[in-house]
Amino acid sequence: MDTDAVDRRHREAFRVDGMLVQFGAGGPGDSVVRNWSLGPLGLMLLEVGNLSLMPDSTYTERFVYLAVILSGGVTIEANGQKHIRGADSVVLIDLDVPHVQRFDQSSEAIVLRIPRKVLADRGGFRERRLGLLTPDMTEPDVRAVCETVELIGRQSGHTSIELRRRQGEHLLDILSAIIDDPYGLASRRSSNATLLRAKRFISQNIGNVDLSVKLVATAVGASEAHLHRLFRADGHSLMRYVLCHRLELAAELLTHMSERRLHIKEIAYRCGFLNAAHFSRAFRQRFGVSPRVAATFGVKVERKFEDDPAN
């Protein structure tokens, strides 16, 4: 795509650089979407009333997305789950499954689109997907990166091609503060802080079937051995903690009254189980009844970990 900024306010849906952009009911109205390149990176400035972004399935290249929410909010839908973030927040999206970013009424946001290959070629980037992360905006490094992204976004792509290329290189250099250390652990190495952030990452990625000790350790910047020690000191192993959370979520989904009752297989998938058989065995062992019986008659859920972060 041309590096010049593009105003797309008069189109209800369009594709741009691997993204499908679609306005909700009522069309674009006064919404403004501007997209331009920063060398290999793409930057999208959104001033919207109701808009969705999703990866274009016809596009072969894969991206990592950094969404800086300035006002309003965004709901990210992936793996059958919804993650809601409000103003003054940032979301890092690195998923290998389809996802949708839905921006609320009167939202303003800047979405940075980074090719995974570019990150890998620079070295140090993990092959395994990070999932969905919400870096801590109270951390000075994280806020500084977001403010830099916002400053560049405010320029609306009116600067020269060469300067934008250099801005892209600069962003690639400083983005490691978020990609490598999303929760600011470099400045907060206490065991309690590490354990809390590990639990938060698990909560945010509970539907990921590949969730493992290695993945959690990589995300929070700790060694696997250190995480094993922290969770054992807390009274359980890390993967036991994951299993209990998955089963508690499954019990809630099974007993939740809604217009459409979820199938056992769908609940197993949403909660990160490999298959329905594995899920049913684990559920019966934990609650003493099968998922089908629980869905019909209910089940009492006693949470094993009351201090776990919900977000």
C-alpha distance (Angstrom), angle and dihedral (degrees) to the residues before:
residue distance angle dihedral
M1 . . .
D2 3.81 . .
T3 3.79 112.6 .
D4 3.80 93.1 -130.8
A5 3.80 115.8 108.4
V6 3.78 114.2 -97.7
D7 3.81 126.7 -151.1
R8 3.81 108.8 -151.8
R9 3.79 99.4 175.6
H10 3.83 96.6 127.3
R11 3.80 99.8 53.9
E12 3.80 123.5 84.0
A13 3.83 94.8 -155.0
F14 3.79 135.4 5.8
R15 3.79 143.4 153.8
V16 3.76 123.0 -118.9
D17 3.81 129.7 174.1
G18 3.80 96.5 -28.1
M19 3.81 96.5 -37.2
L20 3.80 130.6 106.6
V21 3.81 109.8 -146.4
Q22 3.80 117.6 -163.5
F23 3.79 132.5 173.3
G24 3.78 121.1 -141.2
A25 3.79 131.2 -128.8
G26 3.78 111.5 -32.3
G27 3.78 94.2 32.5
P28 3.79 125.7 -116.0
G29 3.81 97.3 -41.3
D30 3.80 107.2 169.2
S31 3.80 93.1 -18.0
V32 3.78 118.0 131.6
V33 3.79 126.0 -156.1
R34 3.79 118.2 -176.5
N35 3.79 122.7 -176.8
W36 3.78 129.7 -176.3
S37 3.78 140.9 154.2
L38 3.79 129.5 -104.3
G39 3.77 97.4 -166.9
P40 3.82 104.6 -73.3
L41 3.80 92.3 -8.0
G42 3.79 126.8 84.7
L43 3.79 123.6 -144.7
M44 3.79 125.7 -164.4
L45 3.81 123.3 -168.3
L46 3.80 112.7 -158.0
E47 3.79 128.1 -164.7
V48 3.77 98.6 167.0
G49 3.77 146.0 153.9
N50 3.79 99.8 -154.7
L51 3.79 121.4 -8.2
S52 3.80 140.6 150.7
L53 3.80 129.6 -152.5
M54 3.78 123.6 -165.1
P55 3.81 135.6 163.0
D56 3.80 112.6 -93.0
S57 3.82 106.1 -113.7
T58 3.82 90.4 -151.4
Y59 3.82 91.2 59.5
T60 3.80 115.8 93.0
E61 3.81 99.7 -161.1
R62 3.80 117.9 88.5
F63 3.78 125.3 -140.6
V64 3.78 144.4 -163.2
Y65 3.80 112.6 -138.8
L66 3.79 128.5 -150.3
A67 3.82 112.9 -168.1
V68 3.81 117.1 -168.8
I69 3.81 108.6 -164.6
L70 3.81 110.8 -151.9
S71 3.82 98.7 172.1
G72 3.78 138.3 -8.3
G73 3.78 112.4 19.7
V74 3.78 148.4 -97.5
T75 3.79 134.3 -128.8
I76 3.79 115.5 -154.1
E77 3.79 115.5 -158.0
A78 3.80 118.8 -162.2
N79 3.80 136.0 142.2
G80 3.80 89.7 8.0
Q81 3.80 91.4 -60.5
K82 3.80 132.8 109.1
H83 3.79 125.8 -139.8
I84 3.81 116.3 -168.4
R85 3.80 124.0 -160.3
G86 3.80 128.1 178.6
A87 3.77 136.8 -156.9
D88 3.80 121.1 -44.6
S89 3.78 93.7 28.2
V90 3.78 137.8 113.0
V91 3.79 131.0 -145.5
L92 3.80 127.6 -162.6
I93 3.81 112.6 -156.9
D94 3.80 120.3 -165.9
L95 3.80 106.3 154.7
D96 3.79 133.7 152.6
V97 3.81 92.3 -155.8
P98 3.82 128.4 70.9
H99 3.78 114.4 -84.4
V100 3.79 138.5 176.9
Q101 3.80 129.0 -144.5
R102 3.83 108.8 -153.4
F103 3.79 115.0 -168.8
D104 3.80 117.9 -154.0
Q105 3.77 130.3 -128.9
S106 3.81 113.1 -62.2
S107 3.78 95.0 8.0
E108 3.76 126.5 160.5
A109 3.78 118.6 -166.2
I110 3.78 143.9 150.9
V111 3.79 117.7 -138.9
L112 3.79 118.6 -162.8
R113 3.80 116.3 -159.8
I114 3.82 116.2 -157.6
P115 3.82 122.8 -176.7
R116 3.82 109.7 -125.3
K117 3.79 89.5 -139.7
V118 3.80 90.8 59.5
L119 3.80 90.6 52.9
A120 3.81 91.6 46.2
D121 3.81 92.5 48.9
R122 3.80 90.3 54.8
G123 3.80 89.3 58.2
G124 3.77 133.4 -121.8
F125 3.79 96.5 60.8
R126 3.78 115.5 128.9
E127 3.78 120.3 -117.8
R128 3.80 91.0 -146.2
R129 3.78 115.0 82.8
L130 3.79 116.7 -105.1
G131 3.79 93.9 -146.3
L132 3.78 119.1 -150.9
L133 3.80 116.8 -22.9
T134 3.79 133.0 179.2
P135 3.81 105.9 -157.3
D136 3.79 116.2 -147.0
M137 3.82 108.7 -99.0
T138 3.81 90.6 -162.5
E139 3.80 89.1 68.3
P140 3.84 109.0 96.2
D141 3.82 94.1 -138.2
V142 3.80 93.3 50.4
R143 3.80 92.8 47.6
A144 3.80 91.7 47.2
V145 3.81 91.1 54.2
C146 3.81 91.6 48.2
E147 3.80 92.4 48.2
T148 3.81 89.3 51.1
V149 3.81 90.4 51.9
E150 3.81 89.7 48.3
L151 3.81 92.5 49.4
I152 3.80 91.8 52.1
G153 3.79 90.4 45.3
R154 3.81 91.5 53.7
Q155 3.80 88.7 60.1
S156 3.83 88.3 68.8
G157 3.79 92.7 -146.2
H158 3.81 93.9 -69.4
T159 3.80 93.7 128.9
S160 3.80 124.0 93.4
I161 3.79 122.9 -75.9
E162 3.80 90.7 -116.1
L163 3.79 93.6 52.2
R164 3.80 91.0 47.9
R165 3.80 89.8 51.6
R166 3.81 89.8 53.0
Q167 3.79 90.8 46.7
G168 3.80 88.6 54.6
E169 3.80 91.2 52.0
H170 3.79 90.1 48.4
L171 3.80 91.7 51.1
L172 3.80 90.9 50.0
D173 3.80 88.7 54.1
I174 3.80 96.2 50.5
L175 3.81 98.6 36.0
S176 3.79 88.6 80.5
A177 3.82 86.0 78.2
I178 3.80 87.2 69.8
I179 3.80 102.3 28.2
D180 3.81 95.4 47.7
D181 3.81 99.0 31.9
P182 3.82 110.6 19.6
Y183 3.79 95.4 164.4
G184 3.80 99.1 42.5
L185 3.78 95.2 -110.1
A186 3.78 92.0 155.8
S187 3.80 87.6 74.3
R188 3.82 96.1 34.2
R189 3.78 110.6 48.8
S190 3.78 100.3 154.4
S191 3.77 116.4 130.3
N192 3.80 92.9 -120.4
A193 3.80 92.3 53.1
T194 3.80 91.7 49.0
L195 3.80 92.2 48.6
L196 3.80 92.4 48.3
R197 3.78 92.8 51.0
A198 3.78 91.6 47.1
K199 3.80 89.4 53.6
R200 3.79 91.3 47.7
F201 3.81 91.7 51.3
I202 3.81 90.1 49.4
S203 3.81 90.7 50.4
Q204 3.80 91.6 51.1
N205 3.82 93.6 47.5
I206 3.81 101.9 34.9
G207 3.81 91.3 124.4
N208 3.80 93.2 56.5
V209 3.81 107.5 106.8
D210 3.83 89.0 -157.8
L211 3.81 93.6 57.6
S212 3.80 105.2 135.8
V213 3.78 142.9 156.1
K214 3.80 89.1 -98.3
L215 3.80 93.2 52.2
V216 3.81 93.1 48.2
A217 3.80 91.9 46.1
T218 3.80 91.3 50.7
A219 3.81 92.5 48.5
V220 3.81 95.6 51.5
G221 3.79 97.7 37.7
A222 3.81 98.0 -115.2
S223 3.78 133.9 119.6
E224 3.80 119.7 -102.7
A225 3.80 90.7 -120.1
H226 3.81 91.3 53.1
L227 3.80 91.7 50.7
H228 3.80 90.9 48.8
R229 3.82 89.3 54.2
L230 3.81 93.1 47.5
F231 3.79 95.0 50.5
R232 3.81 93.7 43.8
A233 3.80 89.1 51.8
D234 3.81 86.5 52.4
G235 3.81 89.8 57.1
H236 3.81 104.9 -97.3
S237 3.77 143.7 48.5
L238 3.79 120.7 -92.5
M239 3.80 94.8 -113.9
R240 3.81 90.9 46.4
Y241 3.79 86.7 54.9
V242 3.82 89.8 50.9
L243 3.81 92.2 48.9
C244 3.80 93.1 50.3
H245 3.80 91.2 50.7
R246 3.78 91.7 49.0
L247 3.79 92.2 50.5
E248 3.81 93.3 47.1
L249 3.80 90.2 51.0
A250 3.81 90.0 47.8
A251 3.80 91.3 51.4
E252 3.80 90.4 52.0
L253 3.80 91.8 49.8
L254 3.80 92.1 47.6
T255 3.79 94.4 51.6
H256 3.81 98.2 36.5
M257 3.80 111.8 114.5
S258 3.79 111.3 -131.3
E259 3.77 139.8 143.7
R260 3.80 91.3 -99.9
R261 3.79 120.9 43.2
L262 3.78 111.6 -142.7
H263 3.79 119.9 -123.4
I264 3.80 118.5 -116.6
K265 3.81 91.1 -115.5
E266 3.81 91.3 52.0
I267 3.80 92.1 50.8
A268 3.80 90.7 48.0
Y269 3.81 89.7 52.8
R270 3.80 94.1 46.7
C271 3.79 91.4 51.2
G272 3.80 95.6 50.2
F273 3.81 101.7 -105.1
L274 3.80 119.6 147.4
N275 3.80 93.2 -130.3
A276 3.79 143.1 -14.7
A277 3.81 93.8 -98.0
H278 3.80 92.9 56.7
F279 3.80 89.8 45.9
S280 3.82 93.6 50.1
R281 3.82 93.2 50.0
A282 3.79 92.9 49.0
F283 3.81 92.4 44.9
R284 3.81 93.5 51.2
Q285 3.80 91.2 47.8
R286 3.82 91.4 51.1
F287 3.82 100.9 41.1
G288 3.81 103.9 20.1
V289 3.81 94.3 -122.8
S290 3.78 135.2 76.6
P291 3.82 121.0 -100.6
R292 3.80 89.6 -111.2
V293 3.81 92.4 55.1
A294 3.80 90.5 46.2
A295 3.80 90.5 52.4
T296 3.81 90.6 52.3
F297 3.80 103.0 39.7
G298 3.79 103.4 16.5
V299 3.77 130.6 -120.4
K300 3.78 134.1 -123.2
V301 3.78 111.5 -116.5
E302 3.78 115.9 -156.3
R303 3.76 108.0 -172.7
K304 3.78 112.5 -132.7
F305 3.81 95.0 -160.9
E306 3.79 113.6 43.1
D307 3.81 95.0 171.6
D308 3.79 96.2 60.7
P309 3.80 117.7 126.6
A310 3.77 114.3 -114.1
N311 3.80 94.1 -154.0
